[in-house]
Amino acid sequence: MKTFLYSILLLLLSLSLTAQNTTLIITGKNKQETQIIDSISYIKKHDSPEAAKIESRKIIKTLSKSGYLNLNSSFLTTKKQDTLLFHVELNQKIQEAHLYIDKNKINTSPFLKELKNDTLIIPFTEIENFLNKKYEILETSGKPFSKLRLINLQQKQNILIAELDFYIENKRTIDAIVFNYEDEKKTTQLPEGFQKFLLKKYKGKDYNKKTIEEIKNEINQIDFIKQNKYPEVLFKKDSTIVYTYLSKNNSNTFDGYIGFNNDENQKIKPSGYLNLKLDNILYHGEQFKLLWNNNGGQQKSFNSSLEIPFLFKTPISLKGELNIFTQDSIFQNTKTEIGIGYLLNLNSKISFYYTNTESSNTQNGISDINNLADFKTKFASLGFRFQKKSTQTFFSRKNQLLELILGYGTRNASTLTPQKQIQINTEYRNTFELNTKNHIYLRNYNFLLTSNHYLTNELFRFGGMNSIRGFIENNLQANYTSYLNTSYIYQLSPKIAVNSVIDFGIFQDKTNKTNLNKLNTIKSFGIEFNLETGNNNLLLSLVNGTIEDEKTNLYNTILTICYNVKF
């Protein structure tokens, strides 16, 4: 029993000794030197003597960079086992450096062109910064293996005298980019048009860290591709080759629901919502979108588009789009559009669009009352689009976007004189990161249609999750609108976030004859919950919207549940 108690006592004693901290005390040879050392603000409390010794070496390095090259240091014995006493004699401090450079080298070395003579006098503490800046100039110009060093060092009192010696290698440029795939059998995951574009853009560019970073960032803009690791570089005697490592990214998305109900004639009618996006299915970089919406009553909409980039392996893209919108039994609009774009980068392009719209008034004899008429419009538009993928997959639906479209066209209505019209669309959105957990999301959208006369069936339709939240989908109409979506996002975990909804804007409807020039205000408030599960995203949205000075009523609150599947 006594043996057991002694063992317990020894164990507790050893644990208490182990738990003791080590205090590091650094002293100079006099009070003035000790004050200089204390001004560095070193860490005094450590978990072990080894950690304290590591800190003492850091202090020596800091003092040496400050000009105390002649210092002496040693550990002193002390009676206290939890104290490490470190003594430093600073001695004379070097204040400045005189660097001598061969005149012939100055004249033949562009990175030294700002030097007016063969002697450079700088504070000692600026030596490292000077050498780093000069090397950065060489590295940026494609000479990463160049070397800079100081030789023949001498000290005269508080001055360091040295010669600047350097070797400058021949310029290196990027000669090739190799695309490696995680699945070696699927070598077409990055279409040839994308490869050719990247090779043409970066081949012949000076090799440096910035260029490699640009290649990485540009590939990251491709939705259907992800990089498994940072690009690597193979340096040969006469060439420089960049290796990238790619695999398929799940960028195809699907969400929606389909239901059935009976109308007043006991006929079954479908209702629901379907949103589908397919990327690179045929390995040509194409993107197909399909959006179908049917509320089972007043509205039906069908939107589909197909875009093919790098047509014939050139920076030219081709896009076709079909939109069909039916409002109750009042009218139906059919819009077809074809666009030709030129890619400036993988995330920006300029485009030309030709749009044809036909509208049919399905009401008989009451066109004048509702300001409806059959019409056809033809528009030619010029657009610019810049989109940058978010670095955080959680906010992928909130990528940075800037889009401008300006169109000019003619409307021919069955009962009205032809009208010359101008249409302007602008959109900007971005997510601003305050810190890892807090973000601010902003989106601004503007639409303007100018005409001497407006028809109800040609107005812009908005409202819903993709415009002003808190309203029924496409329930608002306007010839002019400008609105701002804002959200404060708080990330509870890497996969869970909640955000506020504060949307507000203005709109004008010149088909409303009682208030032709009135600007109506709209606003909405609410909250959203986001959850990522693997490749899927669940969004719960609870938002209340009001127009003008309407009172906020809870029964106007709209609950939206979206489950987006990536594959």
N, C-alpha and C positions, 0 to 999 in steps of 0.2 A: 504493500500500500504506500509506504514511504517513497519507494522507487517511482511509483506512478505519479505521486505529488511533485517530486523533484522534476520529473520529465515535463509535467504541465507547467511548472514554474520556469524552467529553462526555455520552453517554447514561447511563453508569454514575454519573457525578457528579450528573446531574439526578435520577436515581432515588434516590440517597442523600439528596439534599436534600429530595425529596418525602416520603421515608419518615420524616424527622425530625419528632418531636412538638413541639407548642407548649406551653410551660409558662406558666400564668397565675399571676401574683403580684399580690395585692391588698394595699395598705398604707393605713393611716390616717395622720392628721397627727401622731399620737403613738403610743406603745406601747400605751396603754390602748385607743385606737380600733382598732388593729390586732388586739388580742386579741378585741374584740367582733366584728370581721369574721371572724376565724378560727373563732369559735364556731359560725358558720353551716355549717361543713364543706363548702365548695364544692369542685368538681372542679378539680384543678390541671393535669392532663395532658390534652391535646387533640390531635386529629389534624391540626388546621389553625388558623390565626389566626382564621378566621371562627367556628369552633366555640368558641374561647376568648372571643370578643366576645359571643356569645350567652349564655354562662355569666355574663359580667360583668353583662349586662342583667338576668338572673334575680336576681343578688345585689342589685342596686339595687332591684328590685321587693320583695324580701324585707325589705330594710332599711326601705323606705318604709312597708310594712305594720306594721313594728315600732315606728314612731313617728318615724323620722328623715326628716321631710318637707323639712328644710332642708339636706340634704346637697348637696355639690358633688363632681363626679367628672370625671376626665380621664385619658387615656392618656399615659404618659410615655415618652420615647425611651430606648432602651437599646442598648448595643453588641452584645448577644447577639441574634442573629437568631431563635433558637428560644425567646425569652422575650418575653412580653407583660406589661408593667408597668402596672397600673391603680391610680390613686391616688384615694382617697375621703376627703373631710372630712365627718364625720358631723354636726358642730355640735350644737345643742341638740335633745334628744329630747322629743317630746310624750308626756306620761304619761297624760293623761286627756282626755275629751271631755265638754263640756256641750251637750246637745242640747235646744233649745227647741221646744216644740210648742204650737200654738194650742189654748187651753182648749176652745173650741167644737168643734174637730175631735176632741179626746179624747172628749168626751161622745157624739159621733155616730159614732165609729169603734170597733166591737167589738174589732178586733185590737189596740187600745191600752188595753183596759179595765183592765189590771193597773197602769197608771201612776197614781200618787196625786197628782201635781202636774204642772205644765207644764214642768218641767226634769228631764231625765234625765242623771245623772252616771254614766259608765261608763269603764273603762279604754280607752285609745285602740285597743288591739289587739282589743277586742270590738265595734268599730263594724260591721265587715263581717258578723260573726256575727249581730249584732242585726238588721241590715237583711235578711239572708237569712231569718232566722226569721219576721220580720214578713211578708215577701213569701210565704213558704211558707204562712202562715195564709190569706192572700188567695187564693193559687193553689188551695189545697185547697177553699176555699169557693166555687169556680167563678168566680173573678175573675182570670184569668191575665194580662190586659193592664194590670193596675194597675201604678203606678210609684211608687217611693220614691227620694228623693234628698236630699242635704244642700245647702243654699244659704246664701249670706251667710256664708261661712267666714272666721273671724278667729282669730288666734293671740295669746294673752296669756301670755307667758313659756312655760311647758310645758303650757299648756291650749289645746285647740282648741274654739272656740265656733262653733256652727252651728245653723241652723234645719232641722227635719225637714219637708220638703215632700212631699206625696203626692197621687196621683190614684187614685181607686178607681172602676173601671168597674162597670157593671151586671152582676149575676150571670148566668153562662152555664150553661145546662143542655143535656144531649144531647137533640136533637130527633128525630134519625133515625139509623139504621145502614144503610148501603148495602153490599150483598154483590156484589162484582165477581168474575168468574170468568175464569180463564186461557183456557178455551175458551168463547167467548161464546155458542155454540150450546147448551151444557149449563148452563142456568140453574137446573136442579133438583138440582144436586149437593148442595146444602144444603137438605133438605126444609123445607117451609113451616112445619111445627110447630116446628123448631129456630129458624127466623128469628123467628117470633112470640114464642117464649119469651125470646130475647135482647132483642128490642125492648121487651117488657113489663117486663123486669127493669131495663134500663138507661135507657129513655126517661124523661126528667125528672130524672135524677141530675145532681148538680153536675159540671160538666166540670173535670177535672184529670188530671194524669199518671197518678195511681193508678187512676182509673176506666178509662182507655184500656188500662192494663196488665191490669186485671181482664178486660176484654172479650177481649183477646188470649189470656190464659191460659185463659179459659173455652172459646173456640173450639178451642184446642189439645187439649181433652179429647175432642173428637169424633174417633174413630179414622179415619173414612173421608175426612176433610178435612184439608188442610194449608194454612198461610198462606205465601204467596210473599214477603211483606214486611210490615213493621210497619204497623199501621193508620195512616191519615192522617186529618187533620181539616180540614174546610172551614169557615172562620168567615165567616158572613154577618152583615149588620147586625142581623138579628133572629132568627138561628137558628145552630145548631152541628150539623154533620153529620159522622159518622164513616164513613170508607170502609175496608172490609176487602177483601183480595185473596186469593182462594181458588182451590184446584185439588184434583183428586182425589188422595187418598192411597191407596197400595196396602196396604189393610188385610185383604183376603181372604187366607186362608192354607190351605195343603194340605200334608199329609205322610202317608206311609203306604206299605204294601206289601201285596201279595196273593200267596199261594202255594197250592199244592194238594198233598195227600198221600193215601196209601191207608190205610184203617183195617184192622182184623184180618179184615174180610170182603171185602177187596179193593175196597171202594167208595171213590170219590174224594170227599175232603172238603176244603172250602176252609179256609185259615188265613191270618191276616194282621192288618193294623192299618190303620185309615183315620181320619184326623182332618181335618175340613173346617169352615171358618168363612167365611161369606159376609156382607158388610156392605152395606146400602143398594143391593141389586141392583135393587129396584123403586122406588128413590128416595123411600122413606118412612122411612128411618132404621132399617129392620128389621135384625135380626141372626139368622141361621140357623146352628145348630151341629149337626154330625153326628159321632159317635164310634162306630166299630165295632171290636171287638177279638175275635179268635178264635185261640186258641193251638193249634187243631187237635185238641184233646183234652178237657181238663177244663173249661175255661171259655169261655163266649161272653157278650159284652155288646154291647148296642146302646143308645146314648143319642142322642136328638135333641131340639132345642128351637128355638122360634121366639119372638122378642120384638119387639114393635112399640111404639116410644115415641110420645109425643104423640098419643094416640088422639083423634080428632076435634079435633086441634090444641089439645089441653089438656095439662097436665103429667102426665096419667095414662098409664101404660104397661100393656100386657097381654102376659103370657108363658105359653106352654104347653110342657110337657115330657113326654117319654115315655122311660122307662128299662126295658130288659128284660135280666135277668141270669140266666144258666143255669149251674149248677154241676154239671158231669159229667152223670150220669143220676140225680141225687139230687133236685134241686128247681129250680124256675124262679120268679123274682120279676118281676112286672110293675107298674111304678109310673107313675101318671099324675098330673100336677100342673098346676094353673093358678094364676097369680099376678097380682095387680093392684098396681101400684106408683104412687107419687106422687113425681115428681122435684122435689127441693129445689133442686138445681143440676144441671148437665150431668154431674157426677161423683158425685152422691150421691142416694139415694132411700130411702124407706121402703116396705115391701111387705107385702101379706097373701097367704098361700098356703093353698090347699086341696089336700091330697095324699091320694090313694087308692092303696093297695098290695094286690095279691093275690099269694099264694104258693101254689104247688102242689107237694106232695110226690110225686115220681115213683117213690119206692120203695114196694114193697108189703110190708106186714107187719113192717117194721123201724123204724117211726117212733120208738118209745120208745128204741131203742138209740142212734140218732143224734140224739135230741132234736129231731125234725122233726115238723111238722104243717101241714096246710093252714090258712091264716089270711087274714084281711082286716083292714087297718087304715085308719082315717080320721083325718087330722091337720089341725088348723088352726094356722097358724104366723104369727108376726109377725117381720119382718126389717128390718135396716138395712144398707145397703151404701155404702161410700165408696171410690172408686177414683180415683187420680191418675196420669195418664200420666207416664212418665219423660221428662225433658228430653233424655235421650240415647237415640237410636234403637237403639243397640247393646244396651241393657238393657230394651228394650220388653217383653220377656216377664217382667220383674221390676218391673212398675208397683207403686206403693204401693197397698195394699188393706187395708181393715178391713171385716169382715162379721160380723154377729151375727144368729142365727136362733133363736127360741124357739118350740117347738111343743108342743101338747097334743092327745092323741088317745086312741082306743080300739082295742084289738086283739081281734078275735073269732076264736078258733081252733076247729077242728072238734071237738077232744076236750078242750078246756080251758074254764074259766070266763072271761068277758070281763075284760080287763085295762086299767086306766087307765094311760097312759104319758106321760112327758115326754121330749122330745128337744131337745138343745141343740147347736148348731154355732157355733163361732167360728173366725175365721181372720184373721191379720194377717201382712202381708209388706211388706218395704221394702228398698231398697238404699241404704246410707249411703256417701256419697262422702268418702273421706279426702283424696284429691287426684285429679288428672286420670287417674292410672294405677292407683290402688288403691281398691278398694271392698269393703264388707262387706255380704253379702246374708243377711237373716234372714227366716224364715217359721215361724210358729207356728200349729198347727191343733189344735183340741180337739173331741171328740165325746163326748156322754153320752146314753145311753138308760136311763131309769129304769123298772123294772117289777118286779112281785113274782115273775115267772117269765119266763125267756128261752128263745127258740127259736133253734136254729142258723141257720135260714134268714131270720131277721130282723136278724142282727147286721150291724154296719158292716164293710165290706170295704175293706182298704187295703193299701199296699205298691206299689212301682213308682216310675217317674219323677216322677209327680205327687203323691207322698206321701213315704214313707220310701224313699229311693234305696238300691239294693243288694239289693232283694228282688224276687221274681217278682210281676208285676202282680196285685193283689187276692188275694194268697196268705195274708194275715193277716186275722183276724176278731176283733171286740171289741164289747162293750157300752159300753166306755169306753176312750178313748185320748187321749193328749196327746203331741205330738212337735214337735221343733224342727229345722228345716233350716238349716244355716249354710254359708256359702261365703266364702272370701277370694278375691277376684277381682283378678287382675293383668292389666292391659291392655297387651299387647305392642305394639300399634299401634291406630289407629282402627278396624280391622276384625278384629283377632285378640286373643283373651283366653284365659287359662287360669285355672282356679279349683279350689280344694280342695273336697272334699265331707266334711262332718262332720255327720251326722244322729244324733240320739238321742231316745228317748222312752220312754213306758210305756204298757202296755195291760192290760186286764182282760177275761177271757172267762169269764162265769159259767155257760156251758154245759159247761165242763170240771169235772166233778163231783169230781175228785180235788183240785183247787185252786180252790174257788169264789171266794175273796176275794183270791187272789194277784195282785199287780201284777208283770207281766213287764216286763223292760227290753229295749230294742232299740237297736242302734247300727249305724252304717255309716260307712266311710271310703273315700275314693277321690279321683279327679281327673277334671276335665272340660276339654274343649277346644272353644272356640267360634270359628267363622269366618263372617264375613259376606261374601257375594259378590253384589254388586248388591242385589236385593230378597230374596235367599235367605239362609238361615242353616243352617250345618252344626254339629251338636253331637255330639261323641264323649264318651261317659261310661264310665268304668271304676270300678265301686264294689263293695265287699265288705260284706255285711251279716251280723250275727249276733244271736241271741236269747239273753238271759240270759248265762250264763258259757261259752257255746260257744267253742271255740278257732277262731281265724281260719284258714280253709282257702282256699287259692288257687282250688280248683275251685268254690267258691261265688261267686267274683267274676263279676259280670254286666257284659257289654259291650253298650252301647246306642248305636246310630247313628241319629240323627234328622236328616233333611234337610227343612227347612221352606221352602216356596215361597210367596212373597207375590205377589199379582197384583191 
